[in-house]
Amino acid sequence: MKYYDIKNPARKVSLKEAVLKSISGDSGLYMPETIPALPASFFAALPGMQLQDIGIEVSKAVLGSDIPASALKKIVVDALTFAIPLKQLDEHLFVLELFHGPTLAFKDVGARFMAGLFRYFLQQDHRKAVILVATSGDTGSAVANAFYEQEGIQVVILYPSGKVSGLQEKQLTTMGGNITALEVDGNFDDCQRLVKQAFADRELNRHINLTSANSINFARLFPQSFFYFNAVAQLKLSDNNIVFSVPSGNFGNLTSGLIAKKMGLPVHRFIAATNRNHVVPDYLKGGNYIPGQTHHTITNAMDVGDPSNFPRMLEIYDKQHSAMASDIEGYWFTDDDTRKAMTVLQDKYNYQADPHGAVAFAGLQESGMLAGNTGIFLETAHPAKFPEEVEKATKTAVQIPDPLKEVMKREKQSVKMENKYENLADILRQM
Ligand SMILES: *Cc1c(COP(=O)(O)O)cnc(C)c1O
């Protein structure tokens, strides 16, 4: 299978290049030439199928021509070491809990799968790589955790000093080993700018093999399609007209759902649920894509003004607005709406959700699609990652899981850095 550059479709690369480089020279995203449909026998066997088996079958269909079956199986099994349970809250309402991985956010699956693919490709020619990632919170720790102690890989995380939560900072800075956390005197946009400068620095790139681990990388995006197959596998045959509501920021998770549908998964509708950063819901309604300034909200993992995976969504629908809008409905919510949704989930369904999952639930409610359909909202983070907002809205104490308690006890080890590119380049040259 070849992967084409969305900005220049005639230019095609191998899976290896798409994964190791993340983006093309013109900052174009990669997409597989075709998204193959799975055979009827797969769907006949799907009810009750285990998560790892789902991952193996789905991966084989897309990546099987590029990676031998035994290596691919190992990558899938190593990425999926925790459950992704579907819980029923009401006759037609379900929640898919994606937060049972080591860093308690849904990004663990994508980061671990990507780490496995990296290991496989780098070992082939004994190459080394430096993974550079700017984070406003969850991505950094999922990536650090996935690449921890991997031979030949250094991970450098840039985060804005004083602008991530105490818990997130501990998750980022206490790993040690091959993980370096740079505490930048600036905001998240400064961190992203420094990272972009490093990728554009030809001189630096001659010396080190720099790569990204954001959801622009196909290897991080693709395995998230397992979530959707896995949810359907846990439903009863009588649960019809499945509607998935996805709390969205960069739209990687939703794009993975669209890929699952293209592969044949019977999904009636997707809901793109966002906070005040509502460029995609606006597009779905009016047909114009107008990226905006980023607004800061209590669902900070979705504070994105110009979602990086939107070009992939357009590709999937051949840039046809009407086709996309008949598959996806968009809704957006204020912070107060989000708090109310957390309260309703607690009071009516006895379910304590984090603010991101609550936005997805609010989308299902707002759509009116709960009547007569099967509504599934994706819960993308453990509520303990946002204890203040959750406890205020639900009037119920959050249970802190043991891995988080453990992290809180450790000593922060960051490298402070001025917001200057030369300082970053110096650090990278010494890797
Ligand atoms: C990253 C993240 C999101 C948004 O996912 P995208 O794939 O960027 O749309 C939602 N919720 C949580 C908790 C996240 O960490």
The ligand as an SDF file (V2000), in Angstrom:
LIG
                    3D

 15 15  0  0  0  0  0  0  0  0999 V2000
   -6.7620   14.7630   22.6860 C   0  0  0  0  0  0  0  0  0  0  0  0
   -8.0500   14.6700   23.4350 C   0  0  0  0  0  0  0  0  0  0  0  0
   -9.2960   14.9000   22.8130 C   0  0  0  0  0  0  0  0  0  0  0  0
   -9.4220   15.3140   21.3620 C   0  0  0  0  0  0  0  0  0  0  0  0
   -9.0670   14.2840   20.4850 O   0  0  0  0  0  0  0  0  0  0  0  0
   -8.7490   14.6260   18.9340 P   0  0  0  0  0  0  0  0  0  0  0  0
   -8.3750   13.3210   18.3440 O   0  0  0  0  0  0  0  0  0  0  0  0
   -7.6320   15.6280   18.9510 O   0  0  0  0  0  0  0  0  0  0  0  0
   -9.9960   15.1970   18.3690 O   0  0  0  0  0  0  0  0  0  0  0  0
  -10.4590   14.7430   23.5610 C   0  0  0  0  0  0  0  0  0  0  0  0
  -10.3910   14.4170   24.8730 N   0  0  0  0  0  0  0  0  0  0  0  0
   -9.2290   14.2070   25.5140 C   0  0  0  0  0  0  0  0  0  0  0  0
   -9.2400   13.8970   26.9560 C   0  0  0  0  0  0  0  0  0  0  0  0
   -8.0090   14.3140   24.8190 C   0  0  0  0  0  0  0  0  0  0  0  0
   -6.8620   14.1240   25.4760 O   0  0  0  0  0  0  0  0  0  0  0  0
  1  2  1  0
  2  3  1  0
  2 14  2  0
  3  4  1  0
  3 10  2  0
  4  5  1  0
  5  6  1  0
  6  7  2  0
  6  8  1  0
  6  9  1  0
 10 11  1  0
 11 12  2  0
 12 13  1  0
 12 14  1  0
 14 15  1  0
M  END
$$$$
